[in-house]
Amino acid sequence: MTHDLAYDPAPDGGRALRVVVVGATGNVGTSLVRALGDDPAVAHVVGIARRIPKEWRPERTSWVHADIGDDRTRLVEHLRGADAVVHLGWLLQPTHDPAITWRTNVLGAIRVFEAVAQAGVPTLVHASSVAAYSPGPKRYPVDESWPTHGWPGAAYSREKAYVERCLDTFEREHPQVRVVRMRPGFIFKREASAQQRRLFAGPFLPNRLVRPRLVPVVPDMRGLRFQALHSDDAAEAYRLAVHRPVRGAFNLAADPPLDAGELAALLGAQVVRMPRGAVRAALAGAWRLHLVPASPGLFDAVLMLPLMDITRARRELGWEPRHTATQAIGEFLAGLREGAGDISTAPLDPGGAAGRLHEVATGVGSRP
């Protein structure tokens, strides 16, 4: 299907924009669709997803069913006439079959980039990640010039870094396209709690276990210091990037950096120093037995990722997170305890007991 839409005037008298969001029904995608729908300078949003919502109909938004991981998918017709494309589409699972994630995350991203060029879209905003960065310091933050070679032991990190190289080539070959790369930390919100439980913890984590004081200890390991932000704040950065005449990479994170002490305070737990090797061995065993979907390689990457300096996003985008990192992860934990989600989109649907049984039946970490 194509969209030939008349544009409403923007408040400043300019032409209001048509924005295409690829991967519009997930954690950040739902926040971005809402933010763009509330933006008077945006005339229309086209949400592209593998599973389009049946009942969620945000204002000035239409839906397109497309799977970027399928080489038969024709994207150009859906992008033609757009002023900007925001590419959020990504698979985190299955960690036991990285060929599947590569097909969507790398080959699918290349299809999106090629379609942007063929459709003549002037702006491409791509969701990269802190995971694209090479191992770096935890004591001080690095800016966007830090190397982006990822951590080769984790498919997620490898793929984020590889797509950065693909974007390098794309920018050289298509200088007329304004390319923006967002490198956020870990992104949380209450409505995405069930989805993130499925992606990282799996079906055997009882929701009630994450209540304060029911988790007795939080392991303190070398390298356990990471950054997070709220999904709505991430969406606001993407929205600003659509409008501002900026190019290049932007780090996105909120204060404070999270460590064992911060997590223990949220959970009412004690901090206990533990050797990293022992914790990793336990996770690796659970992953091999298909008890958890998160791979030991991803665990390694988290402990090696650098802290990021967000000065450029503040200065050039005018972006400032409205939630602290502690608030973002606290909201996630509260949602986890309550089994929260968002039934309006398939990725965020909590699923209930039937959903957990389906996770077990299809092999934890074995299928997307």
BALUM-273456 format. One record per residue (C-alpha): residue number from 1; x, y, z. Coordinates in Angstrom, 1 decimal. Layout:
<pts>
[NUM; [X; Y; Z]]
...
</pts>
This chain:
<pts>
[1; [0.0; 0.0; 0.0]]
[2; [1.1; 3.6; -0.6]]
[3; [0.3; 6.8; 1.2]]
[4; [-0.4; 9.9; -0.9]]
[5; [-1.3; 12.4; 1.8]]
[6; [-1.9; 16.1; 1.9]]
[7; [0.3; 17.8; 4.4]]
[8; [-1.1; 20.0; 7.1]]
[9; [0.8; 23.3; 7.7]]
[10; [3.3; 23.3; 10.5]]
[11; [2.9; 26.0; 13.3]]
[12; [5.7; 28.0; 11.9]]
[13; [4.1; 28.1; 8.5]]
[14; [6.3; 25.4; 7.0]]
[15; [5.2; 22.1; 5.6]]
[16; [4.4; 19.5; 8.2]]
[17; [6.3; 16.3; 8.0]]
[18; [5.6; 12.7; 7.1]]
[19; [7.6; 10.3; 9.2]]
[20; [8.0; 6.6; 8.8]]
[21; [8.9; 4.5; 11.9]]
[22; [10.3; 1.1; 11.2]]
[23; [9.7; -1.1; 14.2]]
[24; [6.9; 1.0; 15.5]]
[25; [5.2; -1.4; 18.0]]
[26; [8.0; -2.1; 20.5]]
[27; [9.5; -0.5; 23.5]]
[28; [10.8; 2.7; 21.9]]
[29; [8.5; 2.6; 18.9]]
[30; [5.3; 2.9; 20.8]]
[31; [6.7; 5.9; 22.7]]
[32; [7.9; 7.5; 19.5]]
[33; [4.6; 7.0; 17.6]]
[34; [2.8; 8.8; 20.5]]
[35; [5.4; 11.6; 20.6]]
[36; [5.2; 12.2; 16.8]]
[37; [1.4; 12.0; 17.0]]
[38; [1.4; 14.8; 19.5]]
[39; [3.8; 16.9; 17.5]]
[40; [1.9; 19.6; 15.5]]
[41; [4.8; 19.8; 13.0]]
[42; [4.2; 16.2; 12.0]]
[43; [1.3; 15.7; 9.5]]
[44; [1.4; 11.9; 9.4]]
[45; [3.1; 8.9; 10.9]]
[46; [3.5; 5.6; 9.1]]
[47; [4.2; 2.7; 11.5]]
[48; [5.9; -0.4; 9.9]]
[49; [5.9; -3.6; 11.9]]
[50; [5.8; -7.4; 11.5]]
[51; [2.7; -7.5; 13.6]]
[52; [0.5; -4.4; 13.3]]
[53; [-1.9; -3.5; 16.1]]
[54; [-5.5; -4.6; 15.7]]
[55; [-7.1; -1.8; 17.8]]
[56; [-4.4; 0.8; 18.6]]
[57; [-5.1; 3.7; 16.2]]
[58; [-3.1; 6.8; 17.3]]
[59; [-4.0; 10.1; 15.8]]
[60; [-2.6; 10.8; 12.3]]
[61; [-1.0; 7.3; 12.1]]
[62; [-1.4; 4.5; 9.7]]
[63; [0.1; 1.0; 9.8]]
[64; [2.0; -1.1; 7.3]]
[65; [2.7; -4.8; 7.7]]
[66; [6.3; -5.6; 6.6]]
[67; [9.1; -7.9; 7.7]]
[68; [12.5; -6.3; 7.0]]
[69; [14.1; -9.7; 7.7]]
[70; [12.3; -11.1; 4.6]]
[71; [14.2; -10.4; 1.4]]
[72; [10.9; -10.5; -0.5]]
[73; [9.7; -7.4; 1.4]]
[74; [9.3; -4.3; -0.7]]
[75; [10.0; -1.2; 1.4]]
[76; [10.5; 1.5; -1.2]]
[77; [6.8; 2.0; -1.9]]
[78; [6.1; 2.6; 1.9]]
[79; [9.0; 5.1; 2.2]]
[80; [8.3; 7.1; -0.9]]
[81; [7.3; 10.7; 0.0]]
[82; [8.5; 10.5; 3.5]]
[83; [10.5; 13.4; 5.0]]
[84; [12.3; 11.1; 7.5]]
[85; [12.6; 7.4; 8.3]]
[86; [13.4; 6.3; 11.9]]
[87; [14.7; 2.8; 11.9]]
[88; [14.1; 1.0; 15.2]]
[89; [13.5; -2.5; 14.0]]
[90; [15.6; -5.1; 15.8]]
[91; [15.5; -8.7; 17.1]]
[92; [17.2; -9.5; 20.5]]
[93; [16.1; -13.2; 20.3]]
[94; [16.9; -16.0; 19.5]]
[95; [20.3; -16.0; 21.1]]
[96; [20.7; -19.7; 20.3]]
[97; [20.3; -19.0; 16.6]]
[98; [22.2; -15.8; 15.6]]
[99; [21.6; -16.5; 11.9]]
[100; [18.0; -15.3; 12.5]]
[101; [18.9; -12.1; 14.3]]
[102; [21.6; -11.4; 11.6]]
[103; [19.0; -11.7; 8.9]]
[104; [16.8; -9.1; 10.5]]
[105; [19.2; -6.9; 12.3]]
[106; [21.9; -6.6; 9.7]]
[107; [20.5; -7.6; 6.3]]
[108; [17.1; -6.0; 7.3]]
[109; [18.9; -2.8; 8.2]]
[110; [20.7; -2.7; 4.9]]
[111; [17.3; -3.2; 3.1]]
[112; [15.9; -0.2; 5.0]]
[113; [18.9; 2.0; 4.2]]
[114; [18.8; 1.0; 0.5]]
[115; [15.0; 1.8; 0.4]]
[116; [15.7; 5.2; 2.0]]
[117; [18.0; 6.0; -0.8]]
[118; [15.8; 4.6; -3.6]]
[119; [12.7; 6.4; -2.2]]
[120; [14.6; 9.7; -2.0]]
[121; [14.1; 10.2; 1.7]]
[122; [16.2; 13.1; 2.9]]
[123; [16.6; 12.0; 6.6]]
[124; [17.5; 8.7; 8.2]]
[125; [17.6; 8.3; 12.0]]
[126; [19.0; 4.9; 13.0]]
[127; [18.8; 3.2; 16.4]]
[128; [22.3; 2.1; 17.2]]
[129; [23.3; 1.4; 20.8]]
[130; [25.8; 1.7; 23.6]]
[131; [26.5; -1.9; 22.7]]
[132; [28.1; -0.8; 19.4]]
[133; [31.0; 0.6; 21.4]]
[134; [34.3; -1.2; 22.0]]
[135; [35.1; -2.0; 25.7]]
[136; [35.8; 1.2; 27.6]]
[137; [36.1; 2.9; 30.9]]
[138; [33.6; 2.8; 33.8]]
[139; [35.2; 5.6; 35.8]]
[140; [34.6; 8.4; 33.3]]
[141; [32.3; 8.9; 30.2]]
[142; [33.4; 8.7; 26.6]]
[143; [32.1; 10.8; 23.7]]
[144; [30.9; 9.7; 20.3]]
[145; [34.4; 9.4; 19.0]]
[146; [35.0; 6.2; 21.0]]
[147; [35.6; 3.2; 18.7]]
[148; [32.5; 1.2; 17.7]]
[149; [33.8; -2.3; 17.2]]
[150; [31.4; -3.8; 19.7]]
[151; [32.1; -7.0; 21.7]]
[152; [32.6; -10.0; 19.4]]
[153; [31.3; -12.5; 21.9]]
[154; [27.7; -11.1; 21.9]]
[155; [25.6; -11.2; 18.7]]
[156; [23.7; -8.1; 19.8]]
[157; [26.9; -6.1; 20.1]]
[158; [28.5; -7.6; 16.9]]
[159; [25.4; -6.7; 14.9]]
[160; [25.1; -3.1; 16.2]]
[161; [28.8; -2.5; 15.4]]
[162; [28.5; -4.1; 11.9]]
[163; [25.5; -1.9; 11.1]]
[164; [27.5; 1.1; 12.0]]
[165; [30.1; 0.1; 9.4]]
[166; [27.2; -0.3; 6.9]]
[167; [26.1; 3.2; 7.7]]
[168; [29.6; 4.5; 7.1]]
[169; [29.4; 3.2; 3.6]]
[170; [25.9; 4.4; 3.1]]
[171; [26.9; 8.0; 4.1]]
[172; [29.8; 8.0; 1.7]]
[173; [27.6; 6.8; -1.2]]
[174; [24.6; 8.9; -0.4]]
[175; [25.8; 12.3; 1.0]]
[176; [22.4; 13.8; 0.2]]
[177; [20.8; 11.8; 3.0]]
[178; [21.2; 13.3; 6.5]]
[179; [22.1; 10.3; 8.7]]
[180; [21.7; 10.4; 12.5]]
[181; [22.8; 7.6; 14.7]]
[182; [21.4; 7.3; 18.2]]
[183; [23.4; 5.3; 20.8]]
[184; [21.2; 4.9; 23.8]]
[185; [21.9; 3.1; 27.0]]
[186; [19.5; 0.5; 28.3]]
[187; [15.9; 1.6; 27.8]]
[188; [13.0; 0.9; 30.2]]
[189; [9.4; 1.8; 30.8]]
[190; [6.6; 0.1; 32.7]]
[191; [4.7; -1.0; 29.6]]
[192; [7.7; -2.9; 28.3]]
[193; [8.3; -4.9; 31.4]]
[194; [6.8; -8.1; 30.2]]
[195; [8.6; -7.9; 26.9]]
[196; [12.0; -7.3; 28.6]]
[197; [11.3; -10.2; 31.0]]
[198; [10.8; -12.4; 27.9]]
[199; [13.9; -11.2; 26.2]]
[200; [16.3; -11.4; 29.1]]
[201; [15.0; -13.3; 32.1]]
[202; [12.7; -15.8; 30.5]]
[203; [9.5; -17.6; 31.6]]
[204; [10.8; -19.0; 34.9]]
[205; [11.2; -15.7; 36.7]]
[206; [8.2; -15.2; 39.1]]
[207; [6.9; -11.7; 39.0]]
[208; [6.6; -11.6; 42.8]]
[209; [10.3; -12.3; 43.3]]
[210; [11.3; -8.8; 42.4]]
[211; [9.3; -7.2; 45.2]]
[212; [11.4; -5.2; 47.7]]
[213; [13.2; -7.4; 50.3]]
[214; [12.3; -10.6; 48.5]]
[215; [15.6; -10.5; 46.6]]
[216; [18.1; -11.0; 49.3]]
[217; [21.3; -10.0; 47.6]]
[218; [22.6; -8.1; 44.5]]
[219; [26.0; -9.4; 43.3]]
[220; [28.7; -6.7; 43.0]]
[221; [31.1; -7.6; 40.3]]
[222; [33.9; -5.8; 38.5]]
[223; [32.4; -3.8; 35.6]]
[224; [28.8; -3.8; 36.9]]
[225; [28.1; -0.1; 36.1]]
[226; [25.8; 0.8; 33.2]]
[227; [23.5; 3.6; 32.0]]
[228; [19.8; 3.6; 31.4]]
[229; [17.0; 5.9; 30.3]]
[230; [13.3; 6.0; 30.0]]
[231; [11.7; 5.0; 26.7]]
[232; [9.8; 8.3; 26.5]]
[233; [13.1; 10.2; 26.8]]
[234; [14.6; 8.1; 24.1]]
[235; [11.6; 8.8; 21.9]]
[236; [12.0; 12.5; 22.5]]
[237; [15.6; 12.4; 21.3]]
[238; [14.5; 10.7; 18.1]]
[239; [11.7; 13.2; 17.6]]
[240; [14.2; 16.1; 17.9]]
[241; [16.6; 14.4; 15.5]]
[242; [13.8; 14.4; 12.9]]
[243; [13.5; 18.2; 13.1]]
[244; [17.0; 19.5; 13.9]]
[245; [19.6; 19.8; 11.1]]
[246; [22.1; 17.5; 12.8]]
[247; [24.2; 14.6; 11.6]]
[248; [26.3; 11.9; 13.1]]
[249; [26.1; 10.0; 16.4]]
[250; [24.5; 11.0; 19.7]]
[251; [24.9; 9.3; 23.1]]
[252; [21.7; 9.0; 25.1]]
[253; [21.6; 8.2; 28.8]]
[254; [20.2; 9.5; 32.1]]
[255; [22.0; 10.0; 35.4]]
[256; [23.0; 8.3; 37.6]]
[257; [25.0; 5.4; 36.3]]
[258; [23.5; 2.2; 37.8]]
[259; [25.6; -0.1; 39.9]]
[260; [25.0; -2.8; 42.5]]
[261; [24.3; -0.2; 45.2]]
[262; [21.6; 1.5; 43.2]]
[263; [20.0; -1.8; 42.3]]
[264; [20.1; -3.1; 45.8]]
[265; [18.5; 0.1; 47.1]]
[266; [15.6; -0.4; 44.6]]
[267; [15.2; -4.0; 45.6]]
[268; [15.7; -3.6; 49.4]]
[269; [18.6; -6.1; 49.1]]
[270; [22.2; -6.4; 50.4]]
[271; [25.2; -5.9; 48.1]]
[272; [27.5; -9.0; 48.1]]
[273; [30.8; -9.0; 46.4]]
[274; [31.0; -12.0; 44.0]]
[275; [33.6; -13.1; 41.5]]
[276; [32.4; -12.3; 37.9]]
[277; [33.5; -15.8; 36.7]]
[278; [31.1; -17.6; 39.1]]
[279; [28.1; -15.4; 38.1]]
[280; [28.9; -15.9; 34.4]]
[281; [29.3; -19.7; 34.8]]
[282; [25.9; -19.9; 36.5]]
[283; [24.3; -17.8; 33.7]]
[284; [26.1; -19.8; 31.0]]
[285; [24.7; -23.0; 32.5]]
[286; [21.2; -21.7; 32.6]]
[287; [21.4; -20.4; 29.0]]
[288; [22.7; -23.8; 27.7]]
[289; [19.8; -25.5; 29.5]]
[290; [17.4; -23.0; 27.9]]
[291; [16.3; -21.7; 31.3]]
[292; [17.1; -18.1; 30.5]]
[293; [17.3; -16.4; 27.0]]
[294; [20.1; -13.9; 27.8]]
[295; [23.4; -15.3; 26.6]]
[296; [26.7; -15.2; 28.6]]
[297; [28.2; -13.1; 25.8]]
[298; [25.7; -10.4; 26.4]]
[299; [26.6; -10.5; 30.1]]
[300; [30.2; -10.0; 29.2]]
[301; [29.4; -7.1; 26.9]]
[302; [27.4; -5.3; 29.6]]
[303; [30.3; -5.5; 32.0]]
[304; [32.7; -4.1; 29.4]]
[305; [30.6; -1.3; 27.9]]
[306; [31.9; 2.3; 28.5]]
[307; [29.9; 5.0; 30.2]]
[308; [28.8; 7.6; 27.7]]
[309; [29.0; 11.4; 27.7]]
[310; [25.7; 13.0; 26.5]]
[311; [27.0; 16.5; 26.1]]
[312; [26.5; 16.5; 22.3]]
[313; [22.8; 15.5; 22.7]]
[314; [22.2; 18.3; 25.2]]
[315; [24.0; 20.9; 23.1]]
[316; [23.0; 20.1; 19.5]]
[317; [19.6; 18.4; 20.0]]
[318; [18.5; 20.4; 23.0]]
[319; [17.7; 17.1; 24.7]]
[320; [17.4; 16.6; 28.4]]
[321; [16.0; 13.4; 30.0]]
[322; [13.0; 14.0; 32.1]]
[323; [13.4; 10.8; 34.1]]
[324; [16.5; 9.7; 36.0]]
[325; [18.0; 6.3; 35.3]]
[326; [16.8; 5.2; 38.8]]
[327; [13.2; 6.2; 37.9]]
[328; [13.3; 4.4; 34.6]]
[329; [14.5; 1.1; 36.0]]
[330; [12.3; 1.5; 39.1]]
[331; [9.3; 1.8; 36.7]]
[332; [10.4; -1.3; 34.9]]
[333; [10.7; -3.3; 38.2]]
[334; [7.3; -2.1; 39.3]]
[335; [5.8; -3.2; 36.0]]
[336; [7.6; -6.6; 36.3]]
[337; [6.1; -7.2; 39.7]]
[338; [2.6; -6.3; 38.4]]
[339; [3.0; -8.3; 35.2]]
[340; [2.5; -5.0; 33.3]]
[341; [2.5; -4.6; 29.6]]
[342; [0.5; -3.1; 26.8]]
[343; [-2.1; -5.3; 25.1]]
[344; [-2.4; -2.8; 22.2]]
[345; [0.7; -4.2; 20.5]]
[346; [2.0; -7.8; 20.2]]
[347; [5.6; -7.1; 21.4]]
[348; [4.4; -5.5; 24.6]]
[349; [1.5; -7.8; 25.3]]
[350; [2.1; -9.4; 28.8]]
[351; [0.7; -12.7; 27.6]]
[352; [-0.1; -14.1; 31.0]]
[353; [0.4; -17.8; 31.9]]
[354; [-0.4; -18.9; 28.4]]
[355; [2.4; -16.7; 27.1]]
[356; [4.9; -18.2; 29.5]]
[357; [3.9; -21.7; 28.5]]
[358; [4.4; -20.7; 24.9]]
[359; [7.9; -19.4; 25.7]]
[360; [8.8; -22.8; 27.2]]
[361; [7.2; -24.8; 24.4]]
[362; [9.1; -22.9; 21.7]]
[363; [12.5; -23.2; 23.5]]
[364; [13.7; -20.3; 25.6]]
[365; [16.1; -18.2; 23.5]]
[366; [15.5; -20.5; 20.5]]
[367; [13.0; -18.7; 18.4]]
[368; [12.2; -15.0; 17.8]]
</pts>
